[in-house]
Amino acid sequence: MGALERIAPEGVDHAFEAVGIPKTIKLSADIHARDGIAITIGMPKDNINIESPTATIVRREQLLKGMHCRSENSIDSFVIMIEYNTEVSLDLDSIVHFIKLSDINDLFVELENGTISRNMISFLW
């Protein structure tokens, strides 16, 4: 967390986690500030659990939220994420990959191997 602590020593207001592994889910819970919100986007596997000190969550009045992509507030949450990206220029290109629909089988192999995590499929190419 060294780089994040240098950038936001008090934590972040919104932490978006979309990888779905324990390390990144816990990181999003650990880095948000007092009154901050950590949002896990998507559906992690059923056996994924994290430990976080309850007293810290209560003392810092933090909110941990899950957002299934079909939830009623998904548009609002994605708007927040896009606005935040626009304001601070997050490097989303390094974590979101674009592929052609014709390469869909390669995508599933890479997802199973864990070499990539999030993708956008283009129907226009």
N, C-alpha and C positions, 0 to 999 in steps of 0.2 A: 504494500500500500504506500510505499515511500513517495512515489510521484504524485499520487492523489492527495496525500497529506500536505505536500508542498503547494499544490494548486488550490486546494480547499481545506485548510487546516481545521475549520469548524464542521466539515462535512458538507454534503450536497443536499439541496432541497428535494431533488427528485433523482432516484437511482433506478434506471431501467435495466432489467436483466432479461436477456432473451436467449441465452445459451442453454440453460436448463441443466447444469451440472452443479453439484453441491458447492464447489469452490466459488463459482461466480454468484450463486444465490446468496451464500453467506457474505461474500464481499459487498453485495448490494445492501444487505441488511446492516452491515458494519459501518458503511461509509456515509449513510445519510445523517443529516444534522438534526438538532433539536427541532421538533415539529416536522421532520422530513418524512418523505414517503419513498418506500422501496417497492417497486412494481416488478413482479416476475411475469413476463409475457409468454404465453403459450402453455403447453401442458408437459411438465417434466414427467419422467417415468414414475410409477407408483412407489418405487423403493427409495426415492430421493428424500433424504431428511437432512435438516441442518440443526445445529445447536446454537442458541443465542441467549445470553443472560436476560431473563425476564425483567429483572430489576433495572437494567440499563434501558430496556425498551420503555418501561413505565416512566423512569426518571427523565428520560429525554423526550417523552411523549411522541414516540415514533410510531409510524404506521407501516405494517408489512401487508402488501396487497397482491393477490394473484389475479391475473387477467387472462381468462380463456379467450381465445381470439373471437369467439362468438358471443362474448358477454355484451350486455346492453350498453356498457360504457366504453367499449373498445375504441370507437371513433374519437371520443373525448380524450382518451389516454394517448392515442396516436397523434392527435393534434398537439397535445402538450409536448410529446417527444419531438415532433417536427419543429415546433416553435423553438424549443430549447436548442435543437441542432442548428437552427438558423442564427440564434443569438450567439452561441459560443463556438460554432463550427466544429462539431464533433466529427471525427474521422470515421463515418459510417461505411465508407467505401472499403475499408480494411476488414470489416466484419460481415458485410452483406455482399454476396456474390450474385451476379446476373448470369443466367444460362439460357440457352435456346431450348424450346420444348423438345426438340429432337435429341437433346443430350440428357434427357430425364433419367435414363438408366444409369448413366455415369454418376449423376447426382446421388442416387440412392446408395451406390457403392461407397462414395465419399462420405455420406452421412453415417453409414454403418461403421466405417473405419475411423470416424471421428476426426477426419482431416478438415472438414468444414462444418459450420453450424447453421447458418441462415442463408437462404437463397431467395432470389426473385426470379420467377420464370417469365421470360418474355415471349409473347405470342406474336410479336411483330417482326422478328427476324426471319 
